[in-house]
Amino acid sequence: MTPEPSELQELVRTLHQQASPWLPAGLGSRLDWGPPVSPGSAVVSCQKLNQILEHSPGDFTVGVQAGTPLVELQAALAHHGQWLAVDVPWGQPSQGSVGGLVARGLAGGFRQRYLGIRDQVIGISLLRADGTAAKAGGQVVKNVAGYDLMRLLAGSWGSLALITELNLRTLPIPTERRGLWITGELEGLATLSQWLLASSLSPERVDWQRQGPGPWGLLISLASISGPTLAEQISCLQAKAEEFGLGAEVLDREALAAREIQGRGPTPSDSDHNTNPAWLLRLGVKPSGCAELVRELSQPNLEALGVVISAGSGLGYAWATAAGLPSYRAEALRRLCHQLGGYLTVLKQPAGSELPAWLDAPSRPMVEAIKRQFDPKQQLARGRLPGVQPTPAL
């Protein structure tokens, strides 16, 4: 269902009266991620809520409707020399709405310097399951009015409410932006990443990357308003890389962007990879355990995975074909992530594989209590509640 903005609230009220299950959606580009929802659930899309409502360049804020494509928002902000400091979601960069990005709460390597998507939201408007409109936050960064629904809705996967509008903070596009692609022995890469994260430098991202079978590399992105300052940082990193026996390729802005795209998975131009991997996993460990996770992912039985992991946050993705990752190895990888103080979320898996998308969180009782308050009839995204292990289909 893609209702007009004027029809949306009435549609939600009707679904509530009928006690019909339904799934909030942005552009519907990633509906197959995560656990399946109950059969027969209607999909209510915000596709027609696609307007930039207000941009205040001087205040570095922008108000948008939830169905606005992220790429269109970034293009509009770029005309004013600004951007929303988040990564394009994993997969095709032309797909995905701002509301969908917030609802899943996923962040990429830019979190190293700019924090996650929930930290960019300063105001939110939503429709509850019964059609009641609500809002929180405001239009300026220092506004603290109302409950902090922004953080509650970020990562809720549509299980609590339908996001309709968002107020976001923007940043100036860096005048100078360059990067380094560091390659070499695994231990040297780990030592360099640990040194960099403890140094006074403030990179935009420090990402471990591997495109399936093959060597690892570290992608380091640096940004500054001063060209000489950036050149000095690059020289420092080159010297450190040489000290640790590593190779360092300097990347200009365009080459850096190309490397970042590789961290969003295979594209149709990648002839050596399946362009639609059967497995897509969200990995999360404590930053202190990131190097150990990389070492385990280097074992022969896991070398078929493409991987990108942020050294600073311990968050990343892994992807593979059905043949490249048997289900029992995916389960073993989940256990490893838990041992390292983290988690593994199964976003996509091959037909016939029945791993739960996520396991019960320690906060499950609180999650379920919040769900009951927001959605007493259990209509929204039925079967898909983050922090509550999905019940296997009978």
Secondary structure, DSSP 8 states (H G I E B T S, - for coil): ----HHHHHHHHHHHHHTT--EEEESSSTTTTSSS---TT-EEEE-TT---EEEEETTTTEEEEETTSBHHHHHHHHHTTTEE------SS-TT--BHHHHHHHT---TTHHHH--GGGGEEEEEEE-TTS-EEEEE-SSTT---S--HHHHHTT-TTSS-EEEEEEEE-EE--SEEEEEEEES-HHHHHHHHHHHHHSS---SEEEEEE-SSS--EEEEEEEES-HHHHHHHHHHHHHHHHHTT-EEEEE-HHHHHHHHHHTT---TT-TTS-SS-SEEEEEE--GGGHHHHHHHHTSGGGTT-EEEEETTT-EEEEEE-TTTS-HHHHHHHHHHHHHTT-EEEEEE--TT----SS---TTHHHHHHHHHHH-TT--BTTT--TTS------
